[in-house]
Amino acid sequence: MTLLTHALGGACAIALLDTALPNYTADKIVYIVGAVVATLPDIDYSRSFIGRVFYPVARFFETVCGHRTLTHSFLFAILFSLLFGSLTAFFTDENYLRWSAILFIAYTSHFVLDWFTKEGAQSYWPAQVWCVIPRRRSWRATTGKAGELLFFVFLSGAFAVSFEPSREATYTWFRSSFVTEKTEEIQRFEIKKEQVTKGYTIEEIKALRKDKIISESEYQAMIYELQQIEINQNITKKMYGIPLTPEKVENLMKGNSSEHE
């Protein structure tokens, strides 16, 4: 697979993780990290983009191990995610296991996609076993050819369905068409806001941050999630033709920015 397909695959993996875990919301940085990390396994190939950027390292892996072996394995993915997950936790206030899981999912997305190519990958390295799907070689994709284009289209569709707020808009359309009434649908967003704030008012949350009961990163994550809920609520109201109310979260962010000035 080419660089662009792998980057899309990494972002798609993060979007699917965001969809699968109800209490987790991926922000823009996580999607960017996922796309970048998904390109890293090709550091064992000196003619790849990442291989040309880090040519001495790429030549080392290429000479010692070969392409699609060590760096395309679950073993390397685990070591990479644990190492850089701990470094992220050390230099930031982020959770160690959270970032390790994000890095692992994004990294493994690369060689899982490579399983569908004619060459496959030695993902159980040091075992000399090539992982391929399907077993018949003629049915697998060739890098840069029509088969990869089909994967790119599929990943684009999966990302569009999984990514916020398009996921929420699709879900809202389905529920509004077949499941719930308008009032129930709007009320669902208010319940989500209550879950995010855990029953606290915005002023109480600010006080908790000021007293260092919650960290700055936790506060910003909470505000980000409230913003996403507000955006999705407004999308739903537009779909229903309901007048929009003033965006409380946007006003909060304006007040928050003025505090730091």
Buried (B, 14 or more C-beta within 10 A) or exposed (E): BBEEBBBBBBBBBBBBBBBEEEEBBBBEEBBBBBBBBBBBBBBBBBEBBBBEEBBEBBBBBBEEBEBBBBBBBBBBBBEBBBEBBEEBBEEEEBBBEBBBBBBBBBBBBBBBBBBBBBBBBBBEBEEEEBBBEEEEEEEBBEEEEEBBEEBBEEBEEBBEBBBBBBBBBEBBEEBBEEEBEBEEBBEBBEEBBEEBBEEBEBEEBBEBBEEEEBEEEBBBBBBBBBBBBBBBBBBBBEBEEBEEEEBEBEEBBEEBEEEEE
